Amino acid sequence: MSALLQVRALSKLFPAGGGRRLRAVDGVSLELEAGETLALVGESGSGKSTVARCLVRLVEPSGGEVTLDGQSILSLPPKALARQYRRIQMVFQDPNASLNPRMRVREVLEEPLRLHLDLAPPARADRACELIERVGLGVVHLDRYPHELSGGQRQRVGIARAIAVSPDIVILDEPTSSLDVSVRGQILDLLLDLQQRLGLAYLFISHDLQVVRHVADRVAVMYLGVIVEQGPTERVFAEPRHPYTRALLSATPMARWGIARTRLRLVGEITSPIDPPDACRLVGRCPLAQPSCAARRPELIDLGDRHAVACPIATQSPHPGAPLRAANERIPTC
């Protein structure tokens, strides 16, 4: 079965002055199947949100290919692209910025119904009531402005707007990072419930690895615009092969007090994303680095079970943890 969404060699370059270019996204390839959740993780500045915006052409990609059910999105003219937005929607990180402050919640929810479904006013009103209740709010909220709602309520409205036209895919760009901790679990439970009820596929962008482990079927790890590892979530978390993935996971806070764990710290100069050399992006910080790593950029190597890693040195080791132990340190976890 072919994937619902296919991304091939996606790239986005921004001018950096003096003829130089910042490679925010550099040859990213992904697949998303119907009904599954693919998490895109990495530290701030790795290019995750730029990938999301390129997929829906809020930012025009510099190269690559994006297909939805076999139809290219990047080659569509504006009118045809607008029709595709019925199938792929987005929930943004900051609901304060993504909701029009001059529109009541009712107008926010009815606008996509008018644009994509051409429903009559009574039908739009009924659908708005259904949507607001589906995301855990009441019809009383329909006549309020965004500033009259809490952060969690605003994000629920953003989710209701995204599912209004019954899309196949919802891109979630850090949907809980701007919310209070007490609200994050409620929003995640809502997203999982909607996915089960509506059969949605999620591209879940986050830097919170504990959340990712809870919600994602597969995970792709980004570093400086490239994918360095991807695979089933439990396998990547249990057997991370790329040094960057291992460093990222070792930095994740643990909920248990006083448990000693192994922490991998990457030291050295970070590669500049402005016209980077054709080499591994981690070469200046990697404890496994070899001369060949600086000679060419490694491609993703298939390890089986849809697990792939862009590090030929790591794939040669029978024990993924062994080569890196000398660079580790034992630290108490709080």
Buried (B, 14 or more C-beta within 10 A) or exposed (E): EEBBBBBBEBBBBBEBEEEEBBBBBBBBBBBBBBBBBBBBBBBEBBBBBBBBBBBBBEBEBBBBBBBBEEEEBBEBEEEEBEEBBBBBBBBBBBBBEBBEEEBBBBBBBBBBBEBBBEBEEEEBBEBBBEBBEBBBBEEEBBEBBBEEBEBBBBBBBBBBBBBBBEBBBBBBBBBBBBBEEEBBEBBBEBBBEBBEEBEBBBBBBBBBBEBBBEBBBBBBBBBBBBBBBBBBBEBBBEBBBBBBBBBBBBEBEEEEEEEEEEBBEBEEEEBBBBEBEEBBBBBBBBBBBEEEBBEEBBEBBEBEEEBBBBBBBBBEBEEBBEBBEEBBEEEEBE
